[in-house]
Amino acid sequence: MNFSILAASIPPAALMGVVVGIILLFSLVLVFFSRFRRCPSDKIMVIYGKVGQNKDGTARSAKCIHGGAAFIVPVIQSYQYLDLTPISLSVDLTNALSRQNIRIDVPSRFTVGISTEPGIMQNAAERLLGLRLNEIQELAKDIIFGQMRLIIATMEIEEINTDRDKFLDAVSTCVEGELKKIGLRLINVNVTDISDESGYIEALGKEAAAKAINEARISVAERTREGSIGEANAVRDQRISVAAANATAVGGENQSKADIAKSDATRRELEADALRRAVTAEKLAEAKAKEESYSAQQLAEKARAEREHATQQADIIVKARIEKERMELAAEAEAEQTRRRARGEADAIFAKMEAQARGIEEVLSKQAEGFSNLVKAAGGSADSAVQLMLVDKIEELVKIQVEAVKNLNIDKVTVWDSAGGKDGTSSTANFLSGMMKSIPPLSDTFKMAGLQIPAFLGKQIESESAPVSAEPAETPAE
């Protein structure tokens, strides 16, 4: 086709109209492509202007698109982008008041970003569109500071310090709920360290270390106790076996030796059993003391948690606890020395008493042997043997009776004798005779001892004469 001939055949006005139409069509195509926008994956495209209505009939403030494209109607619509790049916030919370009225420092780092959830994207479009990055960071920090102070005020220091998962869950729940109101979402929370000026957390760490050390000591003591018990049982079994073997070996001997071997075996068994019970009781008492110490520590921790001035009380409790452990160790050492000293003294007393018993037994055996020989010498008569023993002691009995009047001290006696005695005897002679009669004769001495005077010493002359009364002699003493 010859376009020049075709153009010559078309009127100039029609040709001008065609050219104008082509230009307008091309302009419309250019405008359409220039107003068609694609949204990158790391951004949210916010279309504002006349964008339609909500379900309740109210006008929508903006339309959010993530990961797609849309046509921006010229004149009545416009658009902006919200960056989805994560925002790192350093939140160094200081002097936050805990539930125990103790101020702590909680340095942490939060990572937030604009949410891509439909409802939360709408909040971000309404509250963050057009703000600079530092303005968004300050707004997020203000929300995080307030929520963290609120969370710390409802928790104790022990929960914050030991149960980090619970603390982070509470922070995530409360902070994210508030951030969603401005279109942000919480990506990560990292609490670096927790400290307080009063030193309460440091005291808790020292206390935990001391508790771990005490548990290790208890474990060592229990293992030592088990070893001591096993050793005592082995020694006991060995002694019993040895005693039984000795008893079997000497079975052909007399019954006395068998009884001695049996007694030794029983004594050794009792000693081993007593030693085992002593060691067991000692370890049980030590374990009970430790248990009571831990119970007291628990009560002290609860009481300390309820007080207002935790700083001073924590220091006092830690020092008191250390002093208590030192005193307990000193008391245990002193008690162990006392027990060992008492065991040594008991062994010495037992040996001494055993030696005395053997000596007394030997003396009594010799005395019994002597008595037996004495009875044999008396012709088998026990009464005669007793009389022989008393005869052997008669000299000492007479000496004792003589000693009764030996020490009478008569300095001087003056007698006026009137010779008025019976049978012509003087009063002085009667006085001297009565003094001599105060010394028992030999026959009376034998009677007091339960004996009869031997025939070869003479017979006693019995007198039937009645006593004669005599006038008293005047014997004035100078």
Secondary structure, 3 states (H helix, E strand, C coil): CCHHHHHHHCCHHHHHHHHHHHHHHHHHHHHHHHHEEECCCCEEEEEEECCCECCCCCECCEEEECCCEEECCCCCEEEEEEECCCEEEEEEEEEEECCCCCEEEEEEEEEEEECCCHHHHHHHHHHCCCCCHHHHHHHHHHHHHHHHHHHHHCCCHHHHHHCHHHHHHHHHHHHHHHHHHHCEEEEEEEECCCEECCCHHHHHHHHHHHHHHHHHHHHHHHHHHHHHHHHHHHHHHHHHHHHHHHHHHCCCCCHHHHHHHHHHHHHHHHHHHHHHHHHHHHHHHHHHHHHHHHHHHHHHHHHHHHCCCHHHHHHHHHHHHHHHHHHHHHHHHHHHHHHHHHHHHHHHHHHHHHHHHHHHHHHHHHHHHHHHHHHHHCCCCHHHHHHHHHHHCHHHHHHHHHHHHHCCCCCCCCCCCCCCCHHHCCHHHHHHHHHHHCCCCHHHHHHHCCCCCCHHHCCCCCCCCCCCCCCCCCCCCC
